[in-house]
Amino acid sequence: MALDAGTVHRFTMLERAVRSLVKQSRFEDSLKLLEEMFAIAPEDAGLSKLKARFAAEMIKKAAQAQKISAATSLVELVERTVPPSHLGAQEKDLLARAKQDLYSL
């Protein structure tokens, strides 16, 4: 079943807001928006894959910016809200590499 346009729009707007905060190195502020973003349509496998890819990118950016607590909180959020059964090999690999980058610091 396809997501309705309102849900897609809300997800996109949250994604843009998070990217804007991350550009300003406001990783801690972005966590609340990420929680809201990850609460959208948890039953949709396609959206879960998108969430995992986005999270991997944000984890890497936080690790590069030395925002370890924010990156760790995001890892916990992903593990808590994204069902592993929804993820493909590519998403699992991206998350594993992001975690490895984080934990190698």
MOZILIN-V71405 format. One line per field, one symbol per residue. phi: phi as a letter, one per 40 degrees, with the letter a starting at -180 (. if undefined). Layout:
# MOZILIN-V71405
phi = ???
This chain:
# MOZILIN-V71405
phi = .cccccccccccccccccdcccdcgbccccccccccccccfccccccccccccccdcccccccccgccccccccccccccbbcdccccccccccccccccccccc
